[in-house]
C-alpha cells in the first residue's frame, strides 16, 4: 500500500510503499476512503507531542470500509463503513476506564501517534474504538466529524448551559461547534487572527452573532469561551471576556505557555479547564446528534501524495473549514 510516513520529528512526511497491516485480536482491517487533517497532526510532526511511535503514519480522522475482522470482533461486519478517531485504545481496567473516562487512561494509545493512522490506503484499528458512520454523510464530509466534531462537542458540553459563547480560533472544530450551538439556540461570538476577514465572514455565514479579531473586545460579556487556537496568550484574553461564574475551555491537546495573569480575572468563580481527547460516549452522542441538526462540513480535499501541502495550508490558515485527504473510493 501507499502510505505517508513520519520518520523523524520536524521532517516532511514521505510517500512510501508499506505492507498492508494484518488485523490482530479485536482489530479490524480498514480500506481508507478519506482522512481529515488536524492541528494535532502538526503537533506530532513538529515534535510538540513527544512520544510518537517512529516511524509512524499520522492521521486520526479516518473513514473507511472494513475488509477483514480480527478474532473476537462481533460488533461490526465486513463491508461496513466506520470512522476511527484519535483515541485508539485504553487499558479498560483503571479507575478512569471503569468510570467512562477512558480519555484520561494513562495507558491509552492514540491513532496516528502511537498507532499507525489514516494517511495510507489501509489501516487497522481496535474495533472497540471505531464508530459506525451515519449513512447520509459522504466520506469526505464525515472525516472531520472524527476529531474536529468530537472534540468540539466535548468542549461545548463543558460550557454547560452557557448562552453566550466565544470561540477563539475559527477552524475545523469551530465551524462544527457553531452549528451545534446555533441548533441549541445559543449565541456565538467568533474570534480569529487579527485581520482574517475570510474566517470572520465564514463565521457570520454560519450564524455567528459577531466576528472579529482575538485582539478585539467582545461586544457582550460571555458566559463561556472555548479556545481552539494553540496559543497560550489567548487564555487571559478569554478570561477577561467571560463574566463571573463563567468558564474558559482549552480544547487543544497542545498549547504554547500561558503567560502570567492577575488573579482578579480568574476571581469571581470563573473556571479554567482543558479537554483531553474524547470518550466513546462522546462519539455515540455526537454521531446521533449530527444528522438531526444536520451538521454540514466544509472540506478542502487533497490527494494522498499532497498531504504535506495540506498540512502547510493548515499551518498558515489558507482555507476555511477542514482539510481532508482523499485516499480512495469505496470498495
C-alpha positions in Angstrom: 0.0 0.0 0.0 1.0 3.6 -0.3 1.5 5.5 3.0 2.7 8.9 4.2 5.2 8.2 7.0 6.9 10.5 9.5 10.4 9.1 10.1 11.6 11.8 12.4 10.2 15.0 14.1 10.2 18.2 12.1 10.5 16.5 8.8 8.1 16.2 5.9 6.1 13.1 5.5 7.5 10.7 3.0 5.4 8.7 0.5 6.4 5.1 0.9 5.4 1.6 0.0 4.3 -0.4 3.0 2.9 -3.8 3.8 -0.9 -3.9 4.3 -1.3 -4.5 8.1 -2.9 -7.7 9.4 -5.7 -7.3 12.0 -5.0 -8.9 15.3 -7.4 -9.8 18.1 -10.2 -7.2 18.5 -9.0 -5.3 15.4 -10.4 -4.6 12.0 -8.6 -4.1 8.7 -10.0 -0.9 7.0 -9.7 0.3 3.4 -9.3 4.0 4.0 -11.5 6.3 1.9 -10.7 9.6 3.5 -8.7 11.0 6.4 -9.1 14.5 7.8 -6.2 16.8 8.6 -6.0 18.1 12.2 -3.8 20.5 14.0 -2.8 17.7 16.3 -1.1 16.2 13.2 1.1 19.3 13.1 1.9 18.9 16.8 3.0 15.3 16.1 5.1 16.3 13.1 6.6 19.3 14.8 7.7 17.2 17.9 5.5 19.1 20.3 3.9 15.8 21.2 6.9 14.0 22.3 6.1 10.2 22.4 5.3 9.1 18.9 5.9 5.7 17.5 8.5 6.3 14.8 8.3 5.8 12.0 4.5 6.5 12.2 1.7 7.0 9.7 -0.2 10.1 11.0 -3.9 10.8 10.5 -6.7 10.2 13.0 -10.0 11.3 11.3 -10.4 8.1 9.3 -13.4 7.0 7.3 -13.2 3.6 5.5 -14.7 0.2 4.9 -14.0 -2.9 6.9 -12.3 -5.5 4.8 -11.5 -8.1 7.4 -12.4 -8.9 11.1 -9.8 -9.9 13.6 -10.5 -12.6 16.2 -13.3 -11.8 18.7 -14.8 -8.9 16.7 -18.5 -9.1 16.9 -19.8 -5.5 16.8 -19.0 -4.9 13.1 -19.2 -6.9 9.9 -17.2 -6.9 6.7 -18.2 -4.2 4.2 -19.4 -1.8 7.0 -18.3 1.8 6.9 -16.7 3.1 10.1 -14.8 6.0 11.5 -11.6 5.9 13.5 -10.9 8.7 16.0 -7.8 10.0 17.9 -8.4 7.7 20.9 -7.3 4.3 19.6 -7.2 2.2 22.8 -7.2 2.2 26.6 -6.4 -0.3 29.3 -10.1 -0.9 30.2 -9.1 -1.6 33.9 -8.1 1.6 35.6 -10.3 3.9 37.5 -10.7 6.2 34.6 -11.7 3.5 32.1 -14.1 1.9 34.6 -15.8 5.3 35.2 -16.3 6.1 31.5 -13.3 8.4 31.4 -11.0 6.3 29.2 -9.8 9.6 27.6 -7.7 10.0 30.8 -6.3 6.5 30.9 -2.5 6.5 31.5 -2.1 3.5 29.1 -4.2 5.0 26.3 -2.8 4.9 22.8 -3.7 7.3 20.0 -4.3 6.9 16.3 -1.6 8.5 14.1 0.7 8.9 17.1 1.4 5.5 18.8 -0.8 3.6 16.3 -0.4 4.0 12.6 -3.2 6.2 11.2 -5.1 7.1 8.1 -2.6 8.8 5.7 -2.4 5.4 4.0 -4.5 3.2 1.8 -5.2 0.7 4.6 -5.1 0.7 8.4 -6.0 -1.5 11.4 -8.0 -0.2 14.4 -9.3 -1.6 17.6 -13.0 -2.3 16.9 -14.0 -1.1 20.4 -12.9 2.4 19.4 -14.5 2.6 16.0 -17.8 4.2 15.2 -20.4 3.3 12.6 -20.9 6.4 10.3 -24.4 7.8 9.6 -25.5 6.8 6.0 -26.3 10.4 4.9 -22.6 11.5 5.4 -20.4 11.1 2.4 -16.8 10.0 3.3 -15.2 13.4 2.8 -17.8 15.2 4.8 -17.7 12.6 7.6 -14.0 12.7 8.1 -13.9 16.0 10.1 -16.5 14.6 12.5 -14.0 12.2 13.9 -11.9 14.8 15.7 -12.9 18.4 15.0 -16.5 17.3 15.6 -15.9 15.0 18.6 -13.5 17.3 20.4 -15.6 20.3 19.6 -18.7 18.5 21.0 -16.9 17.7 24.2 -15.7 21.2 24.6 -19.2 22.6 24.1 -20.6 20.2 26.7 -18.1 21.6 29.2 -19.8 25.0 28.9 -23.0 23.7 30.4 -26.0 25.9 29.7 -23.9 29.0 28.7 -26.0 31.2 26.5 -23.2 33.5 25.0 -20.2 31.5 23.9 -16.9 32.9 22.4 -14.9 30.7 20.0 -11.2 31.6 19.8 -9.8 30.2 16.6 -12.3 29.5 13.9 -11.1 26.5 12.1 -12.4 22.9 11.6 -13.7 22.4 15.1 -15.3 25.8 15.5 -17.1 25.5 12.2 -18.8 22.4 13.5 -19.3 23.7 17.1 -21.1 26.8 15.9 -23.7 24.6 14.1 -24.4 22.6 17.3 -24.6 25.8 19.4 -27.0 27.5 17.0 -29.1 24.4 16.9 -29.2 24.7 20.7 -30.2 28.4 20.4 -27.0 29.8 21.8 -25.3 32.9 20.7 -21.8 32.5 19.2 -19.0 35.2 19.1 -16.1 34.2 16.8 -12.6 35.4 17.4 -10.0 34.9 14.7 -6.5 36.0 13.8 -6.4 39.8 13.5 -7.4 40.8 10.0 -8.6 37.3 8.9 -11.7 38.6 7.2 -12.3 35.3 5.4 -12.7 33.4 8.6 -14.8 36.2 10.1 -17.1 36.2 7.1 -17.3 32.4 7.3 -18.3 32.6 10.9 -21.1 35.1 10.2 -22.3 32.9 7.3 -22.7 30.1 9.8 -24.7 32.2 12.2 -22.2 34.0 14.5 -23.7 36.9 16.4 -20.4 38.7 16.0 -17.0 38.0 14.5 -13.7 39.9 14.9 -10.1 39.6 15.8 -8.9 38.0 19.1 -7.4 41.4 19.9 -10.9 42.9 19.9 -13.2 43.2 23.0 -16.3 41.0 23.0 -19.4 43.2 22.4 -21.2 41.4 25.3 -19.9 39.7 28.4 -19.5 36.0 27.6 -20.9 33.1 29.7 -18.2 30.8 28.3 -15.3 30.7 25.9 -13.7 27.8 24.0 -10.1 28.2 22.9 -9.2 26.1 19.8 -6.2 28.0 18.7 -3.0 26.6 20.4 -2.0 30.0 21.7 -1.5 30.4 25.5 -1.8 34.2 25.2 -5.5 33.7 24.5 -6.2 32.4 28.0 -6.1 35.7 29.9 -7.8 37.4 27.0 -10.7 34.9 27.2 -10.8 35.1 31.0 -11.3 38.9 30.7 -14.1 38.3 28.2 -16.0 35.9 30.4 -18.4 37.1 33.1 -18.3 35.9 36.8 -19.2 32.3 37.1 -18.2 31.6 33.5 -15.8 29.0 32.1 -12.9 29.0 29.7 -12.3 25.7 28.0 -9.0 24.9 26.3 -9.8 22.5 23.5 -6.3 21.7 22.1 -4.0 18.9 23.1 -1.0 21.3 23.0 -0.8 25.0 23.7 2.0 27.4 24.0 2.8 28.6 27.5 0.1 30.6 29.3 1.5 34.0 30.3 1.2 35.2 33.9 -2.1 37.0 34.6 -3.6 38.8 37.6 -5.8 36.8 39.9 -8.7 39.3 39.5 -9.5 38.0 36.0 -10.0 34.5 37.4 -11.7 35.6 40.6 -15.5 35.6 40.7 -15.7 31.8 40.4 -14.5 31.8 36.8 -13.3 28.3 35.8 -10.4 27.4 33.5 -10.3 23.8 32.3 -8.8 21.7 29.5 -10.4 19.0 27.3 -8.3 15.8 26.9 -9.1 13.5 24.0 -12.6 12.0 23.8 -14.7 9.2 25.2 -16.7 6.6 23.2 -19.8 8.1 24.8 -18.9 11.4 23.2 -18.8 9.7 19.8 -22.1 7.9 20.3 -23.9 11.0 21.4 -22.3 13.3 18.8 -22.9 11.0 15.8 -26.5 10.5 16.8 -26.9 14.3 17.0 -25.1 15.4 13.8 -27.7 14.2 11.3 -30.5 15.8 13.3 -29.0 19.3 13.0 -27.8 18.4 10.3 -24.1 19.4 10.6 -22.6 20.2 7.3 -18.8 20.2 7.0 -16.9 22.4 4.5 -14.0 20.4 3.2 -11.0 21.1 1.0 -9.6 17.9 -0.5 -6.1 16.8 -1.3 -4.7 13.5 -2.8 -2.6 11.4 -0.6 0.7 12.4 -2.2 -0.1 16.1 -1.4 -0.6 15.6 2.3 2.4 17.8 3.1 0.8 20.6 1.1 -2.4 20.2 3.1 -0.5 20.4 6.3 1.3 23.5 5.2 -2.0 25.1 4.2 -3.5 24.3 7.6 -0.4 25.7 9.4 -0.8 29.0 7.5 -4.6 29.3 7.6 -5.1 29.1 3.8 -8.6 27.7 3.9 -11.8 27.8 5.9 -13.5 24.7 7.3 -11.5 21.5 7.2 -8.9 19.7 5.0 -9.4 16.1 4.1 -7.0 13.7 2.4 -8.9 11.7 -0.3 -7.3 8.3 -0.2 -9.5 6.0 -2.3 -13.1 5.2 -3.3 -15.4 2.7 -1.7 -14.8 -1.0 -2.4 
